[in-house]
């Protein structure tokens, strides 16, 4: 009995699979050939397969590229910050170094200038000391104004033991000597017998005499009746403070003047013989300290 023709597609596929020696694709192909619907399905499956493959590749590439992009972006950011920071640090370091160098140069310049100023001041100090020492040698009287104490000289307006009044210094010597010897003693101290120029100065002198007679720098020994001060200036009549009745040139030999507080209201000058031994008043300029 002849085998009936198989019209069912599924049966055709089944028969094709039963035969082990028959190629699967051959069976499928035959079945498709026999069925228009199967042919259409095969064509659609074959046409959509490249798109699915391309889509999968795109997704795979996206998955692979995403970490790379993230890493690249992060690395770029880090590189950007690092690339900026590193030159900035290098630039700041260079600027700091240059500024420090300029500051150092400026300080060195100031130090050198200070050293030069110090050396100059020391040289001036040494020169002043030499000049001062030379003056002291030439004028030993300066030791009276600037005595050496504890390796230092301390200067005062007047020598020790002298009285200051305004710009003058006065020394009331208690040694009794003649007029000439008294003047010599004053000269040795860099002074001279006092020249009285005002009534106030006359009162200051007589106040310190204490009732004793003190030689002053006035005499008429060169020309009788012409009274001259020790600096050569003549006595002015309106500045002559004689005690009443003086000068009288008693005995014809009273040529030197002395200050004497005679009695209350009678203080002033009296003429005496120049050889008489009296105390004396020396006068000199005060140092302008």
PyMOL commands that set and color helices and strands:
alter all, ss='L'
color gray80, all
select helices_A, chain A and resi 9-18+24-34+36-138+142-145+179-188+199-209+237-239+250-252
alter helices_A, ss='H'
color red, helices_A
select strands_A, chain A and resi 146-149+152-155+163-165+168-177+192-193+213-219+228-229+256-261+267-272+278-285
alter strands_A, ss='S'
color yellow, strands_A
deselect
rebuild
show_as cartoon
